[in-house]
């Protein structure tokens, strides 16, 4: 099962919505990531891009801050609910909130 997740930065008010996971996890798994070239937030298919080296995924520890165990799981991937890296202000102040289960 997938989710629509809204993000919001507590410092700079960066915000967006993205898909996370999916019902066809074996073939499609949407995840948030930072493009290493552009440093932009993107919502990509994990299965297509996991070996490309072009992205840092929000399921990677590099983009996670302290979270006190509040996570969103999708099979073997997990996102922190709080204190994620913000691509605008470059701080770990981006929070994720599920807005829709799909």
ZIBEL-V956643 format. One record per backbone hydrogen bond with DSSP energy under -1.0 kcal/mol. CO is the residue of the C=O (numbers start at 1). NH is the residue of the N-H. Records with the same first field share a line. If there is no record, write none. Layout:
CO=NH ; NH
//
This chain:
2=102
3=20
4=99 ; 100
5=18
6=97
7=16
8=95
14=9
16=7
18=5
20=3
21=30
24=27 ; 28
29=46
30=21
31=44
32=58
33=42
34=56
35=39
40=35
42=33
44=31
45=49
46=50
49=52
54=36
56=34
57=60
60=63
61=64
63=85
67=70
70=81
72=79
74=77
77=74
79=72
81=96
83=65
84=94
86=90
91=86 ; 93
93=10
94=84
95=8
97=6
100=4
//
